[in-house]
């Protein structure tokens, strides 16, 4: 986000001050929250389009492949959904498509016959490597103006934000 985003917001949100007085903590929190959401949406749209153009993979599929590639073995479907912070039915639809293309395998969990274990295949790893070849340089180009310390501070801030959400 940049100053233009806030200037643009201030130009059309002319009644904002009626709800959030200038300089108040509420105003700071609202502006932070708004920019956080906009940054996530813009990044998601930007990277999704770049990855889809190069690999044909939509976000749900490449993020699922990434979660599986980063795991050290088979993972239960419900645990995969939790790690990815997605709804179980949505994940099942994604896994159906990935399995149909031979990118993942599912088998019955011997510890719980009602559960399925998911594993990425060699073909799935190859697709994830194609995604990574787009993701990494694109992200690096966007973040090149940030110092390592700034990225660490931002990560800690977001970790605290997630922890606060989890505490509810």
Secondary structure by P-SEA (a helix, b strand, c coil): ccaaaaaaaaacccccccccccccaaaaaaaaaaaaaaaaaaaaaaaaaaaaacccccaaaaaaaaaaaaccccccaaaaaaaacccaaaaaaaaaaaaaacccccccccccccbbbbbbcaaaaaaaaaaaaaaaaaaaaaaccccaaaaaaaaaaaaaaaaaaaac
